[in-house]
Amino acid sequence: MTPVEFQAKVENGAIIVPEEYRQQLANGETVKVIVLKQHTEINIDQFLQELDHLEPDPEQPTLQEISEVVKEVRQELWTQQ
C-alpha cells in the first residue's frame, strides 16, 4: 500500500480510516500511523486585540533598564579589546 494522507476526527479515541483506504487493509494487519494535530487558524486581529488587553509583566525590565545593560555589556566588550 502506498502512503496516504487524509483528515479525520477523533471520536471516542478512534480515528476512522476512510472507506477508500480501508478496503486496501486486511483485518488485523499492522500499519504505521503518524498523527498530526490540526491547529486552528490564527486570526491575527483577534490575537493583537487579546495582546492589548494583557496586563504588563511586572518582571519585564523597562526600556531604560535594558539600555543600561546594553551600555554595560558594550563597555565590557570595548575594554577587553
TORSE-942351 format. One line per 8 residues: number of its first residue (from 1); their letters; for each residue x, y, z of N, C-alpha, C. Coordinates in steps of 0.05 Angstrom, whole numbers, plus 5000, padded with zeros to 4 digits. Each point is the difference from the previous one (the first is absolute). Layout:
NUM = a = X,Y,Z,X,Y,Z,X,Y,Z  ...;
This chain:
1 = mtpvefqa = 5017,4976,5000,4983,5024,5000,5018,5025,5000  4994,5018,4983,5015,5025,4999,4991,5018,5023  5017,5017,5010,4992,5018,5022,4976,5018,4991  4982,5005,5018,4977,5017,4994,4997,5021,5023  4988,5021,4993,4995,5022,5020,4970,5007,4998  4988,5002,5024,4972,5008,5001,4995,5014,5026  4978,5015,5002,4992,5013,5024,4977,4985,5013  5001,4998,5026,4978,4985,5014,4997,5012,5028;
9 = kvengaii = 4977,4997,5011,4994,5009,5027,5004,4976,5019  5009,5007,5024,5003,4979,5021,4973,4998,5014  4989,4976,5000,4974,4994,5014,5004,4978,5020  4997,5006,5025,5004,4981,5022,5027,4986,4998  5021,5016,4993,5027,4989,4999,5006,4985,4974  4982,4998,4981,5004,4985,4976,5001,5019,4976  5018,4993,4981,5002,5015,4975,4989,4981,4978  4980,5008,4987,4988,4983,4979,5014,5004,4974;
17 = vpeeyrqq = 5010,4978,4989,5014,5000,4974,4978,5002,4978  5002,5019,4982,4980,5001,4979,4997,4974,4984  4976,4995,4991,4994,4974,4986,5019,4995,4977  5007,5021,4985,5017,4997,4976,5027,4988,5007  5010,5004,5025,5025,4989,5009,4996,4974,5016  4977,4999,5014,4995,4977,5017,4999,4974,4984  4990,5001,4976,4998,4975,4984,5027,4990,4991  5021,5017,5003,5027,4991,4993,5014,4986,5023;
25 = langetvk = 4987,5000,5023,5013,4988,5024,4986,4974,5008  5016,4980,5007,4989,4975,5009,4994,5002,5030  4979,4987,5009,4993,5001,5028,5023,4989,5017  5008,5015,5021,5022,4992,5017,5027,5008,4990  5001,5012,4976,5026,5008,4989,5012,5023,5016  5027,4999,5003,5014,5022,5015,5007,5022,4980  4994,5024,5009,5006,5024,4983,5016,5020,5017  5014,5017,4987,5014,5022,5013,4982,5025,4998;
33 = vivlkqht = 4996,5013,5023,4983,5023,5001,5015,5024,5010  4998,5023,4987,5012,5025,5009,4976,5019,5005  4998,5011,5024,4978,5018,5006,5011,5028,5004  4989,5019,4985,5006,5028,5003,4975,5015,5008  5001,5013,5022,4976,5015,5009,4997,5025,4983  4977,5004,4989,4994,5023,4983,4996,5024,5018  5016,5021,4996,4997,5024,5016,4979,5018,4987  4985,5013,5017,4981,5019,4990,5014,5024,4988;
41 = einidqfl = 4989,5011,4980,5012,5023,4987,5000,5024,5019  5021,5015,5001,5002,5023,5018,4990,5025,4986  4983,5014,5014,4990,5025,4990,5017,5022,5012  5017,5013,4983,5020,5019,5010,4987,5024,5013  4977,5009,4990,4986,5023,5013,4991,4993,5028  4989,4976,5003,4991,4991,5026,5024,4997,5019  5022,4989,4990,5024,4996,5016,5010,5027,5010  5002,5020,4982,5010,5026,5008,4981,5014,5020;
49 = qeldhlep = 4974,4996,4997,4981,5011,5019,5003,4988,5027  5003,4973,5001,5005,4987,5026,5026,5009,5012  5020,5004,4984,5026,5009,5009,4998,5027,5013  4984,5018,4988,4997,5027,5011,4986,4999,5028  4984,4980,5005,4986,4998,5026,5015,4986,5022  5024,4990,4994,5016,4987,5020,5012,5020,5019  5002,4992,5025,5014,5017,5020,5030,5000,4995  5013,5022,5006,5029,5001,4996,5014,4979,5018;
57 = dpeqptlq = 5022,4989,4991,5015,4981,5016,5017,5015,5020  4996,4996,5026,5015,5015,5020,5030,4993,5000  5007,4977,4988,5028,4991,4999,5015,5012,4976  4985,5012,4981,5012,5010,4976,5015,5026,5007  5026,5001,4991,5015,5025,5006,4990,5023,4982  5004,5024,5011,4993,5024,4984,5019,5004,4978  4993,5017,4981,5018,5006,4978,5026,5013,5010  4997,5016,5021,5024,5013,5012,5019,4978,5012;
65 = eisevvke = 4988,4980,5014,5017,4979,5012,5014,4984,4978  4985,4994,4978,5012,4985,4978,5023,5016,4988  4996,5026,4996,5020,5017,4989,5025,5001,5017  4997,5001,5027,5023,5000,5018,5016,4974,4998  4986,4977,4998,5013,4974,4998,5016,4999,4974  4988,5010,4978,5014,5000,4974,5025,5017,5002  4998,5023,5012,5023,5017,5003,5022,4987,5016  4993,4986,5022,5019,4986,5016,5014,4978,4985;
73 = vrqelwtq = 4985,4985,4985,5012,4978,4984,5018,5011,4979  4992,5021,4986,5017,5012,4980,5026,5010,5012  4998,5013,5024,5024,5011,5013,5019,4977,5007  4989,4978,5010,5017,4977,5007,5013,4988,4975  4986,4999,4978,5012,4990,4975,5022,5018,4990  4995,5026,5002,5020,5019,4990,5026,5000,5017  4996,4996,5026,5024,5000,5018,5016,4974,4997  4988,4979,4991,5014,4974,4996,5018,5001,4976;
81 = q = 4995,5017,4981,5015,5000,4975,5025,5015,5002;
